[in-house]
């Protein structure tokens, strides 16, 4: 019974990961949004929190590894995805086109690059 439960949980996790990496319907473009990088309480999910909406969260798989620093101030642009009906997500999908940090934060967090652009 325990093996069946583990197999079912693994299959569910795989389905969620595959769906999360799928294409979303991109609703609108946002430009030069000021915000902060934040680690959710689950300890695994990094989000972008807009400065003008501290309750909002964007999730992007394109967030550079070196920018995964809690509290890092960023300016980002991209396409906001539409969450499909009957799907719960920890944040709104975001397809980044650009993300940058200030020179001060680049130095403070010891980052290699102050700006990333994506196609």
C-alpha positions, -999 to +999 in steps of 0.1 A: +000+000+000+028+024+009+045+018-025+013+026-043+009+058-024+045+068-032+040+060-069+008+080-070+025+110-053+054+108-077+030+107-107+011+137-093+044+157-087+055+148-123+022+160-137+024+193-118+060+199-129+052+192-165+022+215-164+042+242-147+068+241-175+041+242-202+031+272-222+006+297-208-016+321-226+003+353-223-022+381-215-002+413-212+032+429-212+047+446-182+077+469-183+102+481-158+084+469-127+103+475-095+102+447-070+121+422-048+131+386-051+116+365-023+117+329-011+084+315-001+080+297+032+081+263+015+118+270+010+118+260-027+098+286-047+113+319-057+090+347-066+091+383-078+071+407-056+062+440-072+069+471-050+035+486-058+017+454-049+033+436-019+005+409-020+012+401-056+037+374-067+051+364-101+068+331-108+093+328-135+114+298-144+139+322-161+150+338-128+188+336-130+203+313-103+225+341-090+195+364-085+178+339-062+187+360-031+160+369-006+154+406-006+173+414-038+158+445-054+152+441-091+135+458-120+119+434-145+099+433-177+080+404-193+048+388-203+021+380-177+005+346-181-031+337-176-037+310-149-059+283-164-093+277-147-093+252-118-056+255-114-040+269-082-005+284-084+018+301-059+021+331-082+012+345-116+033+330-144+058+355-158+079+351-190+108+374-183+122+396-211+146+415-189+157+416-153+183+439-137+197+450-104+214+482-092+252+486-090+249+487-052+230+454-050+253+438-075+282+446-052+262+438-020+251+404-032+283+397-051+266+392-084+283+386-117+259+404-140+237+434-133+213+427-162+199+396-180+178+397-212+157+369-226+141+362-259 
